[in-house]
Amino acid sequence: MTWLADTRTSYDTVAESYAEFVSDALEKQPYLRAALTLFASQVDGPVADVGCGPGHFTAYLASLGVDASGIDLSPAMIGLARRAHPDLRFEVGSMTDLPRPDASVAGVLASWSLIHIPDDDVPGVLGHFRRVLRPGGLLMIGYHVGAGTRLKTEGYGGHPMRVHIHLRQPWWLARHVRKAGFTIDAEWLLDPENKTPQAILFASA
């Protein structure tokens, strides 16, 4: 998959500048903190943070008492996460072939990582999320709202990148989440006046 290799290479390139860029995300965006706090209060068991990047959300969940571990496609991101949070577990892996046993986690967090998955591959990824979740397990997805795909060729300090960002309508994602065997619990639309609004979806297995 060319897009998978491009995504890995791009985030390896920008890993350090990206980690600095998102270091204060939870301070600047209280709705993210609220969403993660709600997720942590409802989940009952280990959580896989899929597309964890430098591990800032993984660490926040852990600070709330959650047994959280991180998975990311980028070895450079995982290296940063391990150095920043040596007490937590991080591993290189892809959500297209999720390295977790069946029914092994109580929660899956995919915070703005599903945005890099092409539409045709979304059902398979959601199927992996459902596979690794225990019955009654929780799913939280953050994503960009809109239509179409954008090619990002530069970012986070002017570094070259080649990643596709897929914008999605809430109804589209909800339909596929339901088809994967989930029940939608809640959907939050964030910053609707922004040119690229964001949303958070909560679902249960």
N, C-alpha and C positions, 0 to 999 in steps of 0.2 A: 504494500500500500504506500504509494508515493506520499500522500498527504500525512501519513503517520510518521514517516522518516523526516519530512519537512518540519513537522511540529516538534519532534524530538530535537532535531538540530537547532531549530530556532530558539527553543527554551534553554537548551544548553548554552547558547551564545549569550542570551540576556539574563541568565540566572541571577547573577549578583546584583545587577541594576534593577531587575524585577523585584527581588527580595527587599531592596531598599524602598522601592516604590510602594509596596503593599505593607510595609512595616507598621504603619499607623492606620491601616484601613479600619480597624475596629474602633479606634478613637474618633475618626472622622465620620464614620457611617454607623450611627447608633442602631439603625434598623437591622444591620447585619449582626451586631452584638445581641440584639433582642431575639432575632431568629435563631441564632445558635444556642442562646440560653434556653429558649423554648424547646428546641430539639433535644438538648441535653436533659431537660427536666422530664421528657417523655420517654426517652430511650432506656431500655432495661438490659444492658449488656454491652459487649464490645462494638465499636463503630469503626468502619473503614472510611477514611477520608480519601476519596478517589480523585486524583488530579490535585494532590495536596500542595504542589509547588514547594515553597520553602518551609511549609509546615506551620504557618501562623495560626490557621484555623484549628489544625490538629491540636496544637498546644493550648489553645483557648478551651477547647472541649475537655482536654485533660485537666486544666485548672479548675473545671467545674466538677471534677470527680469521674469523668467518663474514661473508660478504657479505650482510648482512641489510638489508632495507628494510621500511617499514611502510605499511599501508593502514588507514584508519579511516573510518567513516561520518560522524563528527563533525568539521566544519571547526575547531571550537575545540580539540579534542584534537590535531589535526594541527598547529595553530599552536603549541601547547605543546611538542609533540614536536620540531618544527623549531627552536624557540628553545633547548630543552634540549640537543639533539644536532644542531648545525648541520652536522656532517660526515657525517650519515647522510641517506638519502632517505626522505621521507614524502609520501604523497599521499592526498587524499580519494577514497574509493571504497567500494563495497558488495560484500560477498561474494555477494550475489544476482546480481551482474553484474561479476565480478572483472576489474579492469583490467590483465590480464597476457596476453601472447600464449600460444598453445598451446605446451606442452613447453618453457617458458622458465625454470622454476625447479627446483632440486633438493630444495627443502623448503618445506612450508607449515606454519606454526604458527597455531593457532586456540585461544588460551588464554582460556577462559571468555568467548568471544564468540559461539559457536554457541548459547549458552543463550538468546539473544534471538530466534532463528529459529523460527517456528512449525513444528510437526511436518510439515505438508504441504509446506513449502519446504525441508526438510533434504535430500531427495534431489537437488534441483537445485543446492544449494550444494555438496554433496559432489561432484557432477558437475563443477562449476567447479574445485574443488580438483584433481580427477583430470585435468582438461583442461590446466591450467597446469603440472602436474608432468611432468618428464621420466620416461621409463621407469626404474624403480628408485628414483624419488624418494621422499622420506619425508614423512609426515604426523604431526603431533602435535596432539592435541585435549585440552584440559582442560575439564571440565564438572562440574555439580552432579548428584549421584545422587539419584534419588527418582522420584516420579510426580506428574503434574499440573502446573499452571501457577500461578505467583504473580504478582500485580500489585504492582509496587513504585511507590508514589506519593510517597515521600520518601526522601532519602538524602544521605549525604556532606555533613554540616553542616546538615541540615534543609531542603535545597533541594527544591522540588517536582519530581517526576519522573512519568513514565507509561511504564514499561517492563515487559514481560512476561518473566518468568524461567521457562523451561521445564526442569523436572527430568526426567531420563531414566535408565532402567535400562541398565546396561552391555550386556546382551544386545540391547536395542533399537537402541542406537547401533551396536554391532558389526555387526548384521545389515545396516543401511543402508550402513555403510562398505564391507562386502563387496559389496553390490549395486552400489556405485559403481565397482567394479573394483579394490579394494584387498585386500591380504593383511594380516591382523592380526598384528603382531609381538609386542606385549606390552600388558597392561593393568594399571595400578596403581590399587588402591583406597586412598584416603587418608582418615585420620581416620574409620574406620567407626563409632565410637561417637558421633560428632557427630550432631545432629538433621538436618543436611544434609551428608552425606558428599560428598567430591569424588573424582574419578577422572581419570586421564590415560590416553589411548589412543595407542599408537604403531602406525602402519601403513605399508606400502610399496606403491607403485604398480606 
